[in-house]
Amino acid sequence: MARSVERIEQDLAAMEEAIARLATDFHTTYSKYLAFLAQAVRQQLMLASYQVCTQGYPESFLSLSFNQRQQLQQSLRQLAKETQQELISAIENLNNSSQTTEEEEDEPELELTPESYPGETLLEQLSESLEKRVDSDTPPEPSPNLELTQTEPTEPTEPKHLLEWQEELEDAIAHILQTLSLQTNHLLQKMGIIPAQLPAKVLEAAAKAEASGEPTPGAANLLNLIVEAKNEEDSEDSTLTRIIAIHLRLSEIEFAEPTLTAARNQIRTLSAKTNKLHREYRKIQRERAVAQAEAAWRSSWYDD
């Protein structure tokens, strides 16, 4: 015998309470994870940059003056500090972005022009912030001390909302690491470490593509690239150049830090619970729809 709509609604309400608890657990776990990740990214970026300068291109690094070396190192530290803040603020930025989207959806429809467009997406904001870092030849000023930002998670109403929130957050993390890799490679090229003839598109591919090259043996977060440079005067004449570039990989950063590995395992456990709850929630939603349809049929049926 089919269950009543009221009993099904009670089960759905209980599941929504479980979703709220999972959202809180996700927020707490990701806040700790991002704090660990921010510190690990700084360490891994410095280590990878050290490898590029001392193992990949020692002659180029030695050709720099003492002041230029200090300038390069300070710029790398500043890039790392600003990325730390981006990672720590990722949850807050994502929640604010979601709230802004909801507010815009509640407003009456307006004809949007380039002048009236309300803003950029979260990833565009992150990219714009990071792309301002290496525009000057002078070393940047140190940033203020980093603080862990605590914000309340956006209240989800269904498991799919929580899964979507997690996916957007993971996308934001990946984008931050990709952009940091790209900006670091640009900085190293600007300072004369990475060869100047390397096209910008190749640097971008090195920062984004998982398969565009082989990891450097014995060094994490580096990529070996073979670049073909053609002679402008003779199209058939070309040379192959091996390029070592920064490619920050989340998997390698986590592998090097036990605290990150533990936090990632907790996230996987929460994801498994959410996926299971999502399947159960859809099943009960279907059951409710069937029960409501049966009740609607009975309410409108009459014998001739």
C-alpha positions as CSV (number, residue, x, y, z in Angstrom):
1,M,0.0,0.0,0.0
2,A,1.3,3.4,-1.0
3,R,2.3,5.8,1.8
4,S,0.3,8.9,2.5
5,V,1.5,12.3,1.2
6,E,1.8,13.5,4.8
7,R,4.2,10.7,5.8
8,I,6.3,11.3,2.7
9,E,6.4,15.0,3.5
10,Q,7.7,14.2,7.0
11,D,10.5,12.1,5.5
12,L,11.4,14.9,3.1
13,A,11.5,17.4,6.0
14,A,13.9,15.0,7.9
15,M,16.1,14.8,4.9
16,E,16.2,18.5,4.5
17,E,17.4,18.8,8.1
18,A,20.2,16.2,7.3
19,I,21.1,18.4,4.2
20,A,21.5,21.4,6.5
21,R,23.8,19.5,8.8
22,L,25.8,18.3,5.9
23,A,26.1,21.9,4.6
24,T,27.5,23.0,8.0
25,D,30.0,20.0,7.9
26,F,31.0,20.9,4.4
27,H,31.6,24.5,5.3
28,T,33.7,23.7,8.4
29,T,35.8,21.0,6.6
30,Y,36.4,23.2,3.5
31,S,37.4,26.2,5.7
32,K,40.1,24.1,7.4
33,Y,41.1,22.5,4.1
34,L,41.5,25.9,2.4
35,A,43.6,27.2,5.3
36,F,45.9,24.2,5.0
37,L,45.9,24.5,1.2
38,A,46.8,28.2,1.3
39,Q,49.9,27.5,3.3
40,A,50.9,24.5,1.2
41,V,50.5,26.4,-2.1
42,R,53.0,29.0,-0.8
43,Q,55.5,26.4,0.1
44,Q,55.1,24.4,-3.1
45,L,55.3,27.5,-5.3
46,M,58.5,28.5,-3.7
47,L,60.0,25.0,-4.1
48,A,58.9,24.8,-7.7
49,S,60.3,28.3,-8.5
50,Y,63.6,27.3,-6.7
51,Q,63.8,24.2,-9.0
52,V,63.2,26.2,-12.1
53,C,65.9,28.8,-11.2
54,T,68.5,26.4,-9.8
55,Q,68.0,23.2,-11.7
56,G,66.1,24.2,-14.9
57,Y,67.9,27.5,-15.8
58,P,70.9,28.0,-13.4
59,E,72.8,30.1,-15.9
60,S,69.9,32.5,-16.5
61,F,69.4,32.9,-12.7
62,L,73.1,33.5,-12.2
63,S,73.1,36.2,-14.9
64,L,70.7,38.3,-12.7
65,S,72.1,40.9,-10.4
66,F,71.8,40.5,-6.7
67,N,69.0,43.1,-6.6
68,Q,67.2,41.4,-9.5
69,R,67.3,38.1,-7.6
70,Q,65.8,39.8,-4.5
71,Q,63.2,41.4,-6.7
72,L,62.2,38.1,-8.2
73,Q,62.0,36.4,-4.9
74,Q,60.0,39.2,-3.3
75,S,57.6,39.2,-6.3
76,L,57.2,35.4,-5.9
77,R,56.4,35.8,-2.2
78,Q,53.8,38.4,-3.0
79,L,52.1,36.3,-5.6
80,A,52.0,33.5,-3.0
81,K,50.6,35.7,-0.3
82,E,47.8,37.1,-2.5
83,T,46.9,33.6,-3.7
84,Q,46.7,32.5,0.0
85,Q,44.1,35.2,0.6
86,E,42.2,34.2,-2.6
87,L,42.0,30.6,-1.3
88,I,41.0,31.5,2.2
89,S,38.3,33.8,0.9
90,A,37.0,31.4,-1.7
91,I,34.0,30.2,0.3
92,E,33.0,33.8,1.1
93,N,33.4,34.9,-2.5
94,L,31.3,31.9,-3.7
95,N,28.5,32.5,-1.2
96,N,28.4,36.2,-2.0
97,S,28.3,35.4,-5.7
98,S,25.4,33.0,-5.1
99,Q,23.5,35.5,-3.1
100,T,24.0,38.2,-5.7
101,T,22.7,35.8,-8.4
102,E,19.6,35.0,-6.3
103,E,18.9,38.8,-5.8
104,E,19.2,39.4,-9.5
105,E,16.8,36.6,-10.3
106,D,14.2,38.1,-7.9
107,E,14.4,41.5,-9.6
108,P,12.2,42.4,-12.7
109,E,13.8,41.7,-16.0
110,L,15.9,44.5,-17.4
111,E,17.6,45.0,-20.8
112,L,21.2,44.5,-20.0
113,T,23.7,46.7,-21.9
114,P,27.5,46.8,-21.5
115,E,27.0,49.9,-19.3
116,S,24.3,48.3,-17.1
117,Y,25.7,44.8,-16.7
118,P,25.8,44.2,-12.9
119,G,29.2,42.5,-12.6
120,E,31.5,39.6,-13.4
121,T,31.5,36.0,-12.4
122,L,33.4,34.7,-9.4
123,L,36.1,33.2,-11.7
124,E,36.5,36.4,-13.7
125,Q,36.9,38.4,-10.5
126,L,39.6,36.0,-9.3
127,S,41.4,36.2,-12.6
128,E,41.3,40.0,-12.7
129,S,42.7,40.2,-9.2
130,L,45.5,37.8,-10.0
131,E,46.4,39.4,-13.3
132,K,47.2,42.7,-11.7
133,R,50.2,41.3,-9.8
134,V,53.1,41.4,-12.2
135,D,52.4,44.6,-14.2
136,S,55.3,46.6,-12.6
137,D,59.1,46.2,-12.7
138,T,59.3,47.3,-9.0
139,P,58.7,44.7,-6.3
140,P,55.1,44.9,-4.8
141,E,54.5,46.0,-1.3
142,P,53.9,43.3,1.3
143,S,50.2,42.5,1.9
144,P,48.6,42.6,5.4
145,N,48.5,39.5,7.6
146,L,46.2,36.8,6.3
147,E,43.0,36.1,8.3
148,L,40.7,33.1,8.0
149,T,37.4,34.4,6.8
150,Q,34.4,32.7,8.5
151,T,31.0,33.1,6.8
152,E,27.8,31.2,7.2
153,P,27.1,28.8,4.3
154,T,24.2,29.4,2.0
155,E,21.3,27.3,3.2
156,P,20.7,24.5,0.6
157,T,17.2,23.1,0.2
158,E,18.1,20.0,-1.8
159,P,21.2,17.7,-2.0
160,K,21.8,18.8,-5.6
161,H,22.3,22.4,-4.3
162,L,25.0,21.3,-2.0
163,L,26.7,19.3,-4.8
164,E,26.5,22.3,-7.1
165,W,28.1,24.5,-4.4
166,Q,30.9,22.0,-3.9
167,E,31.5,21.8,-7.7
168,E,31.7,25.6,-8.0
169,L,34.1,25.8,-5.1
170,E,36.4,23.1,-6.6
171,D,36.3,24.9,-9.9
172,A,37.3,28.2,-8.2
173,I,40.2,26.4,-6.4
174,A,41.4,24.9,-9.7
175,H,41.2,28.3,-11.4
176,I,43.2,30.0,-8.7
177,L,46.0,27.4,-9.0
178,Q,46.0,27.7,-12.8
179,T,46.2,31.5,-12.7
180,L,49.0,31.4,-10.2
181,S,50.9,29.0,-12.4
182,L,50.4,31.3,-15.4
183,Q,51.4,34.5,-13.5
184,T,54.5,32.8,-12.1
185,N,55.6,31.6,-15.5
186,H,55.1,35.1,-16.9
187,L,57.1,36.6,-14.0
188,L,60.0,34.1,-14.6
189,Q,59.9,34.9,-18.3
190,K,59.9,38.6,-17.6
191,M,62.9,38.3,-15.4
192,G,64.8,36.3,-18.1
193,I,64.6,32.9,-16.5
194,I,62.2,31.1,-18.8
195,P,63.2,31.8,-22.5
196,A,61.7,35.0,-23.8
197,Q,60.8,33.4,-27.2
198,L,58.3,31.1,-25.5
199,P,54.8,32.1,-26.8
200,A,52.2,33.3,-24.2
201,K,49.8,30.6,-25.4
202,V,52.3,27.9,-24.5
203,L,52.6,29.3,-21.0
204,E,48.9,29.3,-20.6
205,A,48.7,25.7,-21.8
206,A,51.4,24.8,-19.3
207,A,49.3,26.2,-16.5
208,K,46.0,24.6,-17.5
209,A,46.6,21.3,-19.4
210,E,47.1,18.1,-17.4
211,A,48.5,16.2,-20.4
212,S,50.6,18.9,-22.1
213,G,53.9,17.4,-21.1
214,E,55.5,15.2,-18.5
215,P,56.0,15.9,-14.9
216,T,59.7,16.7,-14.1
217,P,61.3,13.7,-12.3
218,G,62.1,14.4,-8.7
219,A,60.3,17.8,-8.7
220,A,56.6,18.4,-8.0
221,N,54.5,21.0,-9.8
222,L,56.8,21.4,-12.8
223,L,56.2,20.5,-16.4
224,N,58.7,19.6,-19.2
225,L,57.6,21.0,-22.6
226,I,59.2,20.4,-26.0
227,V,58.5,23.6,-28.1
228,E,59.2,23.8,-31.8
229,A,60.4,27.2,-32.9
230,K,60.2,27.9,-36.6
231,N,62.6,30.1,-38.5
232,E,60.7,33.2,-39.8
233,E,62.9,33.3,-42.9
234,D,62.8,29.6,-43.7
235,S,59.5,27.9,-42.8
236,E,61.0,24.5,-43.1
237,D,63.8,25.3,-40.6
238,S,62.8,24.8,-37.0
239,T,64.5,24.0,-33.7
240,L,63.2,22.0,-30.7
241,T,63.6,23.6,-27.3
242,R,62.9,22.0,-23.9
243,I,61.0,24.3,-21.6
244,I,60.6,23.8,-17.8
245,A,57.5,25.6,-16.5
246,I,55.5,25.9,-13.3
247,H,52.3,23.8,-13.3
248,L,50.7,23.6,-9.8
249,R,48.7,20.4,-9.5
250,L,46.2,20.1,-6.6
251,S,46.9,16.3,-6.4
252,E,50.7,16.9,-5.9
253,I,50.1,19.6,-3.4
254,E,47.8,17.4,-1.4
255,F,50.2,14.4,-1.6
256,A,53.0,16.4,-0.1
257,E,50.9,17.6,2.9
258,P,49.4,15.0,5.3
259,T,47.0,17.5,6.8
260,L,45.6,18.2,3.3
261,T,45.3,14.5,2.6
262,A,43.3,14.0,5.8
263,A,41.1,17.0,5.0
264,R,40.5,15.7,1.4
265,N,39.5,12.3,2.8
266,Q,36.9,14.0,5.0
267,I,35.6,15.9,2.0
268,R,35.3,12.7,0.1
269,T,33.3,11.1,2.9
270,L,30.9,14.1,3.0
271,S,30.6,13.9,-0.8
272,A,29.7,10.2,-0.6
273,K,27.0,11.0,2.1
274,T,25.6,13.8,0.0
275,N,25.4,11.7,-3.2
276,K,23.6,8.9,-1.3
277,L,21.2,11.5,0.2
278,H,20.7,12.9,-3.3
279,R,19.6,9.5,-4.6
280,E,17.3,8.9,-1.6
281,Y,15.8,12.4,-1.9
282,R,15.0,12.0,-5.6
283,K,13.4,8.6,-4.9
284,I,11.2,10.1,-2.2
285,Q,10.3,13.1,-4.4
286,R,9.2,10.7,-7.0
287,E,7.1,8.8,-4.4
288,R,5.5,12.1,-3.3
289,A,4.6,13.0,-6.9
290,V,3.0,9.6,-7.5
291,A,1.0,9.9,-4.2
292,Q,-0.1,13.4,-5.1
293,A,-1.2,12.3,-8.6
294,E,-3.1,9.4,-7.2
295,A,-4.9,11.7,-4.7
296,A,-5.6,14.2,-7.4
297,W,-7.1,11.4,-9.6
298,R,-9.3,10.2,-6.8
299,S,-10.5,13.8,-5.9
300,S,-11.6,14.5,-9.5
301,W,-13.1,11.0,-10.3
302,Y,-16.8,10.3,-10.1
303,D,-18.9,7.4,-11.5
304,D,-21.4,8.1,-14.2
